Amino acid sequence: MAVLIGPEGGFTAQEVAAAQAQGFVPVSLGPRVLRTETAAIVVTGIIRYGLRELEPREER
């Protein structure tokens, strides 16, 4: 899995088209604008949640 996190001003239309041509699927966090450092952490959490890696472990 690979994630592209855009610059402060966002990706240009050409950059989006190039990424899509390579198989990337555009997604958005909605109207939120996050710093690059924060976006990476948020995206990692969303992916882990989607993969069900954040569910509680069984007690021993």
N, CA, C and O atoms as a CHARMM CRD file, in Angstrom:
* protein
*
  240
    1    1 MET  N      0.85100  -1.15700   0.00000 PROA 1      0.00000
    2    1 MET  CA     0.00000   0.00000   0.00000 PROA 1      0.00000
    3    1 MET  C      0.90000   1.22400   0.00000 PROA 1      0.00000
    4    1 MET  O      1.91300   1.26800   0.69900 PROA 1      0.00000
    5    2 ALA  N      0.52100   2.20300  -0.78500 PROA 2      0.00000
    6    2 ALA  CA     1.26700   3.45700  -0.84400 PROA 2      0.00000
    7    2 ALA  C      0.28500   4.61400  -0.73200 PROA 2      0.00000
    8    2 ALA  O     -0.82700   4.55200  -1.25700 PROA 2      0.00000
    9    3 VAL  N      0.69800   5.65000  -0.05600 PROA 3      0.00000
   10    3 VAL  CA    -0.13600   6.83000   0.14200 PROA 3      0.00000
   11    3 VAL  C      0.65200   8.05100  -0.29500 PROA 3      0.00000
   12    3 VAL  O      1.81600   8.21300   0.07100 PROA 3      0.00000
   13    4 LEU  N      0.01900   8.90300  -1.07400 PROA 4      0.00000
   14    4 LEU  CA     0.62500  10.17900  -1.44600 PROA 4      0.00000
   15    4 LEU  C     -0.02900  11.27100  -0.61800 PROA 4      0.00000
   16    4 LEU  O     -1.25300  11.39700  -0.60000 PROA 4      0.00000
   17    5 ILE  N      0.77700  12.05000   0.05800 PROA 5      0.00000
   18    5 ILE  CA     0.26900  13.17600   0.84700 PROA 5      0.00000
   19    5 ILE  C      0.74000  14.43600   0.14800 PROA 5      0.00000
   20    5 ILE  O      1.93700  14.64800  -0.04800 PROA 5      0.00000
   21    6 GLY  N     -0.21100  15.25900  -0.22100 PROA 6      0.00000
   22    6 GLY  CA     0.08300  16.42700  -1.03200 PROA 6      0.00000
   23    6 GLY  C      0.72200  17.57800  -0.27900 PROA 6      0.00000
   24    6 GLY  O      0.75800  17.59900   0.95100 PROA 6      0.00000
   25    7 PRO  N      1.22200  18.52800  -1.04300 PROA 7      0.00000
   26    7 PRO  CA     1.79900  19.73000  -0.45200 PROA 7      0.00000
   27    7 PRO  C      0.70300  20.64200   0.09500 PROA 7      0.00000
   28    7 PRO  O     -0.48700  20.38100  -0.08300 PROA 7      0.00000
   29    8 GLU  N      1.11600  21.69300   0.75000 PROA 8      0.00000
   30    8 GLU  CA     0.17100  22.62600   1.38000 PROA 8      0.00000
   31    8 GLU  C     -0.90400  23.12100   0.41400 PROA 8      0.00000
   32    8 GLU  O     -2.06700  23.24200   0.79700 PROA 8      0.00000
   33    9 GLY  N     -0.53900  23.40000  -0.80000 PROA 9      0.00000
   34    9 GLY  CA    -1.50700  23.90900  -1.76900 PROA 9      0.00000
   35    9 GLY  C     -2.28700  22.83800  -2.49500 PROA 9      0.00000
   36    9 GLY  O     -3.14200  23.14600  -3.32600 PROA 9      0.00000
   37   10 GLY  N     -2.00200  21.58100  -2.19200 PROA 10     0.00000
   38   10 GLY  CA    -2.68600  20.47800  -2.84700 PROA 10     0.00000
   39   10 GLY  C     -1.96700  20.05600  -4.12200 PROA 10     0.00000
   40   10 GLY  O     -1.03900  20.72200  -4.58200 PROA 10     0.00000
   41   11 PHE  N     -2.40900  18.95200  -4.67300 PROA 11     0.00000
   42   11 PHE  CA    -1.83100  18.45900  -5.91900 PROA 11     0.00000
   43   11 PHE  C     -2.40600  19.23700  -7.09500 PROA 11     0.00000
   44   11 PHE  O     -3.55100  19.68600  -7.04800 PROA 11     0.00000
   45   12 THR  N     -1.61700  19.39400  -8.13900 PROA 12     0.00000
   46   12 THR  CA    -2.13300  19.99100  -9.37300 PROA 12     0.00000
   47   12 THR  C     -2.95400  18.93600 -10.10500 PROA 12     0.00000
   48   12 THR  O     -2.85400  17.74600  -9.80400 PROA 12     0.00000
   49   13 ALA  N     -3.75900  19.37000 -11.05800 PROA 13     0.00000
   50   13 ALA  CA    -4.55500  18.43700 -11.84900 PROA 13     0.00000
   51   13 ALA  C     -3.64700  17.45100 -12.58400 PROA 13     0.00000
   52   13 ALA  O     -3.98500  16.27600 -12.72800 PROA 13     0.00000
   53   14 GLN  N     -2.50600  17.92900 -13.04300 PROA 14     0.00000
   54   14 GLN  CA    -1.56700  17.05900 -13.75000 PROA 14     0.00000
   55   14 GLN  C     -0.97700  16.00200 -12.80500 PROA 14     0.00000
   56   14 GLN  O     -0.80900  14.84700 -13.19500 PROA 14     0.00000
   57   15 GLU  N     -0.66900  16.39500 -11.57900 PROA 15     0.00000
   58   15 GLU  CA    -0.13400  15.44400 -10.60400 PROA 15     0.00000
   59   15 GLU  C     -1.16900  14.38200 -10.25700 PROA 15     0.00000
   60   15 GLU  O     -0.83600  13.20300 -10.12800 PROA 15     0.00000
   61   16 VAL  N     -2.41200  14.79300 -10.10600 PROA 16     0.00000
   62   16 VAL  CA    -3.49000  13.83900  -9.81500 PROA 16     0.00000
   63   16 VAL  C     -3.63900  12.85900 -10.97100 PROA 16     0.00000
   64   16 VAL  O     -3.74300  11.65100 -10.75800 PROA 16     0.00000
   65   17 ALA  N     -3.64900  13.38000 -12.19400 PROA 17     0.00000
   66   17 ALA  CA    -3.79300  12.51800 -13.37100 PROA 17     0.00000
   67   17 ALA  C     -2.62500  11.53000 -13.47000 PROA 17     0.00000
   68   17 ALA  O     -2.83300  10.36300 -13.80100 PROA 17     0.00000
   69   18 ALA  N     -1.41100  11.98300 -13.18900 PROA 18     0.00000
   70   18 ALA  CA    -0.24200  11.10400 -13.24500 PROA 18     0.00000
   71   18 ALA  C     -0.33800  10.01000 -12.18400 PROA 18     0.00000
   72   18 ALA  O     -0.01000   8.85500 -12.45400 PROA 18     0.00000
   73   19 ALA  N     -0.78000  10.36200 -10.99200 PROA 19     0.00000
   74   19 ALA  CA    -0.92800   9.36800  -9.92700 PROA 19     0.00000
   75   19 ALA  C     -2.00400   8.35200 -10.28800 PROA 19     0.00000
   76   19 ALA  O     -1.81900   7.15200 -10.08700 PROA 19     0.00000
   77   20 GLN  N     -3.12200   8.82600 -10.81900 PROA 20     0.00000
   78   20 GLN  CA    -4.19500   7.92100 -11.22500 PROA 20     0.00000
   79   20 GLN  C     -3.72300   6.98800 -12.34100 PROA 20     0.00000
   80   20 GLN  O     -4.10100   5.81700 -12.36800 PROA 20     0.00000
   81   21 ALA  N     -2.92000   7.48600 -13.24100 PROA 21     0.00000
   82   21 ALA  CA    -2.38900   6.65900 -14.32700 PROA 21     0.00000
   83   21 ALA  C     -1.51200   5.53900 -13.78400 PROA 21     0.00000
   84   21 ALA  O     -1.33800   4.51000 -14.43700 PROA 21     0.00000
   85   22 GLN  N     -0.96000   5.73600 -12.58800 PROA 22     0.00000
   86   22 GLN  CA    -0.12700   4.71800 -11.94600 PROA 22     0.00000
   87   22 GLN  C     -0.93100   3.82300 -11.00600 PROA 22     0.00000
   88   22 GLN  O     -0.36600   2.97500 -10.31400 PROA 22     0.00000
   89   23 GLY  N     -2.25200   4.01500 -10.98300 PROA 23     0.00000
   90   23 GLY  CA    -3.10900   3.14700 -10.17300 PROA 23     0.00000
   91   23 GLY  C     -3.55400   3.71000  -8.84200 PROA 23     0.00000
   92   23 GLY  O     -4.26100   3.02800  -8.10100 PROA 23     0.00000
   93   24 PHE  N     -3.16600   4.93200  -8.51000 PROA 24     0.00000
   94   24 PHE  CA    -3.61800   5.53000  -7.25200 PROA 24     0.00000
   95   24 PHE  C     -5.09000   5.89200  -7.34800 PROA 24     0.00000
   96   24 PHE  O     -5.58000   6.26000  -8.41600 PROA 24     0.00000
   97   25 VAL  N     -5.78600   5.78600  -6.23800 PROA 25     0.00000
   98   25 VAL  CA    -7.19600   6.13200  -6.15800 PROA 25     0.00000
   99   25 VAL  C     -7.30500   7.37100  -5.27700 PROA 25     0.00000
  100   25 VAL  O     -6.91300   7.32600  -4.11100 PROA 25     0.00000
  101   26 PRO  N     -7.82800   8.47500  -5.80700 PROA 26     0.00000
  102   26 PRO  CA    -7.91300   9.68100  -4.97500 PROA 26     0.00000
  103   26 PRO  C     -8.96500   9.54100  -3.87300 PROA 26     0.00000
  104   26 PRO  O    -10.07700   9.06800  -4.10900 PROA 26     0.00000
  105   27 VAL  N     -8.59400   9.95500  -2.69000 PROA 27     0.00000
  106   27 VAL  CA    -9.51500  10.02900  -1.55100 PROA 27     0.00000
  107   27 VAL  C     -9.28500  11.36200  -0.86400 PROA 27     0.00000
  108   27 VAL  O     -8.28700  12.03800  -1.11400 PROA 27     0.00000
  109   28 SER  N    -10.20000  11.72900  -0.00900 PROA 28     0.00000
  110   28 SER  CA   -10.10300  13.01500   0.66700 PROA 28     0.00000
  111   28 SER  C    -10.52500  12.87000   2.11300 PROA 28     0.00000
  112   28 SER  O    -11.33200  12.00200   2.44600 PROA 28     0.00000
  113   29 LEU  N     -9.99100  13.70200   2.96000 PROA 29     0.00000
  114   29 LEU  CA   -10.43100  13.77300   4.35000 PROA 29     0.00000
  115   29 LEU  C    -11.48600  14.85800   4.51700 PROA 29     0.00000
  116   29 LEU  O    -11.79300  15.27000   5.63500 PROA 29     0.00000
  117   30 GLY  N    -12.03700  15.31400   3.40400 PROA 30     0.00000
  118   30 GLY  CA   -13.05600  16.35800   3.44200 PROA 30     0.00000
  119   30 GLY  C    -12.42200  17.72900   3.50200 PROA 30     0.00000
  120   30 GLY  O    -11.33500  17.93300   2.96300 PROA 30     0.00000
  121   31 PRO  N    -13.08200  18.66800   4.14700 PROA 31     0.00000
  122   31 PRO  CA   -12.59300  20.04900   4.15700 PROA 31     0.00000
  123   31 PRO  C    -11.40100  20.28600   5.08700 PROA 31     0.00000
  124   31 PRO  O    -10.89000  21.40300   5.17300 PROA 31     0.00000
  125   32 ARG  N    -10.96800  19.25300   5.77000 PROA 32     0.00000
  126   32 ARG  CA    -9.85900  19.42500   6.71400 PROA 32     0.00000
  127   32 ARG  C     -8.54900  19.69700   5.99300 PROA 32     0.00000
  128   32 ARG  O     -8.26800  19.11200   4.94700 PROA 32     0.00000
  129   33 VAL  N     -7.76500  20.57800   6.55400 PROA 33     0.00000
  130   33 VAL  CA    -6.42200  20.84000   6.03800 PROA 33     0.00000
  131   33 VAL  C     -5.46300  20.48600   7.15800 PROA 33     0.00000
  132   33 VAL  O     -5.48400  21.10200   8.22300 PROA 33     0.00000
  133   34 LEU  N     -4.62200  19.49100   6.91300 PROA 34     0.00000
  134   34 LEU  CA    -3.69500  19.01900   7.93300 PROA 34     0.00000
  135   34 LEU  C     -2.26500  19.31900   7.52500 PROA 34     0.00000
  136   34 LEU  O     -1.94900  19.37800   6.33700 PROA 34     0.00000
  137   35 ARG  N     -1.41900  19.50400   8.49500 PROA 35     0.00000
  138   35 ARG  CA     0.00700  19.62900   8.21400 PROA 35     0.00000
  139   35 ARG  C      0.49400  18.27300   7.71100 PROA 35     0.00000
  140   35 ARG  O     -0.10400  17.24400   8.02500 PROA 35     0.00000
  141   36 THR  N      1.56200  18.26800   6.94200 PROA 36     0.00000
  142   36 THR  CA     2.09000  17.03600   6.37700 PROA 36     0.00000
  143   36 THR  C      2.37100  16.00600   7.46600 PROA 36     0.00000
  144   36 THR  O      2.03100  14.83300   7.31400 PROA 36     0.00000
  145   37 GLU  N      2.98800  16.43700   8.55600 PROA 37     0.00000
  146   37 GLU  CA     3.32900  15.51900   9.63600 PROA 37     0.00000
  147   37 GLU  C      2.07200  14.90400  10.25200 PROA 37     0.00000
  148   37 GLU  O      2.04900  13.71300  10.56200 PROA 37     0.00000
  149   38 THR  N      1.03800  15.70800  10.42500 PROA 38     0.00000
  150   38 THR  CA    -0.20500  15.23800  11.01600 PROA 38     0.00000
  151   38 THR  C     -0.95500  14.33600  10.04400 PROA 38     0.00000
  152   38 THR  O     -1.52400  13.32500  10.45500 PROA 38     0.00000
  153   39 ALA  N     -0.96400  14.68700   8.76900 PROA 39     0.00000
  154   39 ALA  CA    -1.68000  13.90000   7.76900 PROA 39     0.00000
  155   39 ALA  C     -1.15200  12.46500   7.73800 PROA 39     0.00000
  156   39 ALA  O     -1.93400  11.52100   7.62600 PROA 39     0.00000
  157   40 ALA  N      0.14900  12.30000   7.83500 PROA 40     0.00000
  158   40 ALA  CA     0.73200  10.95500   7.80900 PROA 40     0.00000
  159   40 ALA  C      0.23500  10.12200   8.98500 PROA 40     0.00000
  160   40 ALA  O     -0.06400   8.93900   8.82100 PROA 40     0.00000
  161   41 ILE  N      0.14500  10.71700  10.15300 PROA 41     0.00000
  162   41 ILE  CA    -0.32300  10.00300  11.34100 PROA 41     0.00000
  163   41 ILE  C     -1.80200   9.67200  11.21500 PROA 41     0.00000
  164   41 ILE  O     -2.21300   8.55500  11.52900 PROA 41     0.00000
  165   42 VAL  N     -2.60400  10.62400  10.76100 PROA 42     0.00000
  166   42 VAL  CA    -4.03900  10.40700  10.60000 PROA 42     0.00000
  167   42 VAL  C     -4.30200   9.30700   9.57900 PROA 42     0.00000
  168   42 VAL  O     -5.11500   8.41600   9.82800 PROA 42     0.00000
  169   43 VAL  N     -3.62800   9.35700   8.44000 PROA 43     0.00000
  170   43 VAL  CA    -3.83000   8.34700   7.40100 PROA 43     0.00000
  171   43 VAL  C     -3.42500   6.96200   7.91000 PROA 43     0.00000
  172   43 VAL  O     -4.10400   5.97500   7.62600 PROA 43     0.00000
  173   44 THR  N     -2.34000   6.88300   8.64900 PROA 44     0.00000
  174   44 THR  CA    -1.92500   5.59500   9.20600 PROA 44     0.00000
  175   44 THR  C     -3.00500   5.04800  10.13600 PROA 44     0.00000
  176   44 THR  O     -3.31000   3.85600  10.09700 PROA 44     0.00000
  177   45 GLY  N     -3.57100   5.89200  10.95300 PROA 45     0.00000
  178   45 GLY  CA    -4.65000   5.45800  11.85000 PROA 45     0.00000
  179   45 GLY  C     -5.88100   5.00000  11.09300 PROA 45     0.00000
  180   45 GLY  O     -6.49700   4.00000  11.46100 PROA 45     0.00000
  181   46 ILE  N     -6.24900   5.71600  10.04300 PROA 46     0.00000
  182   46 ILE  CA    -7.41100   5.34100   9.24800 PROA 46     0.00000
  183   46 ILE  C     -7.18300   3.98900   8.57000 PROA 46     0.00000
  184   46 ILE  O     -8.07800   3.14400   8.55100 PROA 46     0.00000
  185   47 ILE  N     -6.00400   3.78600   8.02200 PROA 47     0.00000
  186   47 ILE  CA    -5.69100   2.51200   7.36800 PROA 47     0.00000
  187   47 ILE  C     -5.72300   1.37200   8.38100 PROA 47     0.00000
  188   47 ILE  O     -6.31700   0.32500   8.12300 PROA 47     0.00000
  189   48 ARG  N     -5.09400   1.57300   9.51700 PROA 48     0.00000
  190   48 ARG  CA    -5.08300   0.51500  10.54000 PROA 48     0.00000
  191   48 ARG  C     -6.49500   0.20900  11.02800 PROA 48     0.00000
  192   48 ARG  O     -6.82200  -0.94900  11.28600 PROA 48     0.00000
  193   49 TYR  N     -7.32600   1.22700  11.15600 PROA 49     0.00000
  194   49 TYR  CA    -8.72000   1.01200  11.54700 PROA 49     0.00000
  195   49 TYR  C     -9.43500   0.19800  10.47200 PROA 49     0.00000
  196   49 TYR  O    -10.15100  -0.75400  10.78300 PROA 49     0.00000
  197   50 GLY  N     -9.24200   0.57200   9.21800 PROA 50     0.00000
  198   50 GLY  CA    -9.88700  -0.14200   8.11600 PROA 50     0.00000
  199   50 GLY  C     -9.44300  -1.59000   8.01300 PROA 50     0.00000
  200   50 GLY  O    -10.22200  -2.44700   7.59500 PROA 50     0.00000
  201   51 LEU  N     -8.21600  -1.87200   8.38600 PROA 51     0.00000
  202   51 LEU  CA    -7.69500  -3.24300   8.36900 PROA 51     0.00000
  203   51 LEU  C     -8.00600  -3.99600   9.66500 PROA 51     0.00000
  204   51 LEU  O     -7.57400  -5.13300   9.85500 PROA 51     0.00000
  205   52 ARG  N     -8.74900  -3.35300  10.53700 PROA 52     0.00000
  206   52 ARG  CA    -9.14500  -3.91900  11.83400 PROA 52     0.00000
  207   52 ARG  C     -7.95100  -4.25600  12.71600 PROA 52     0.00000
  208   52 ARG  O     -7.98500  -5.22000  13.48100 PROA 52     0.00000
  209   53 GLU  N     -6.90900  -3.46700  12.60500 PROA 53     0.00000
  210   53 GLU  CA    -5.73000  -3.68500  13.44300 PROA 53     0.00000
  211   53 GLU  C     -5.82300  -2.95300  14.77700 PROA 53     0.00000
  212   53 GLU  O     -4.93300  -3.08500  15.61700 PROA 53     0.00000
  213   54 LEU  N     -6.86800  -2.19900  14.97800 PROA 54     0.00000
  214   54 LEU  CA    -6.98900  -1.42200  16.20400 PROA 54     0.00000
  215   54 LEU  C     -8.01300  -2.01500  17.17100 PROA 54     0.00000
  216   54 LEU  O     -8.39000  -1.37500  18.15200 PROA 54     0.00000
  217   55 GLU  N     -8.46000  -3.23700  16.89100 PROA 55     0.00000
  218   55 GLU  CA    -9.41600  -3.87000  17.78100 PROA 55     0.00000
  219   55 GLU  C     -8.70000  -4.39200  19.01600 PROA 55     0.00000
  220   55 GLU  O     -7.53000  -4.76600  18.94500 PROA 55     0.00000
  221   56 PRO  N     -9.40000  -4.41900  20.15000 PROA 56     0.00000
  222   56 PRO  CA    -8.77100  -4.88900  21.39300 PROA 56     0.00000
  223   56 PRO  C     -8.28400  -6.32700  21.25700 PROA 56     0.00000
  224   56 PRO  O     -8.92300  -7.15500  20.60700 PROA 56     0.00000
  225   57 ARG  N     -7.15000  -6.60800  21.87600 PROA 57     0.00000
  226   57 ARG  CA    -6.62500  -7.97900  21.88400 PROA 57     0.00000
  227   57 ARG  C     -7.30300  -8.76700  22.99700 PROA 57     0.00000
  228   57 ARG  O     -7.75300  -8.21100  23.99800 PROA 57     0.00000
  229   58 GLU  N     -7.36000 -10.04900  22.79400 PROA 58     0.00000
  230   58 GLU  CA    -7.93200 -10.90400  23.83300 PROA 58     0.00000
  231   58 GLU  C     -6.98100 -10.95600  25.02700 PROA 58     0.00000
  232   58 GLU  O     -5.76100 -10.98200  24.86600 PROA 58     0.00000
  233   59 GLU  N     -7.56000 -10.97000  26.22500 PROA 59     0.00000
  234   59 GLU  CA    -6.72800 -11.06000  27.42600 PROA 59     0.00000
  235   59 GLU  C     -6.22000 -12.47700  27.59400 PROA 59     0.00000
  236   59 GLU  O     -6.88800 -13.43900  27.21500 PROA 59     0.00000
  237   60 ARG  N     -5.03800 -12.59700  28.16400 PROA 60     0.00000
  238   60 ARG  CA    -4.43700 -13.92800  28.37700 PROA 60     0.00000
  239   60 ARG  C     -4.82800 -14.51000  29.67800 PROA 60     0.00000
  240   60 ARG  O     -4.41000 -15.62000  30.00900 PROA 60     0.00000
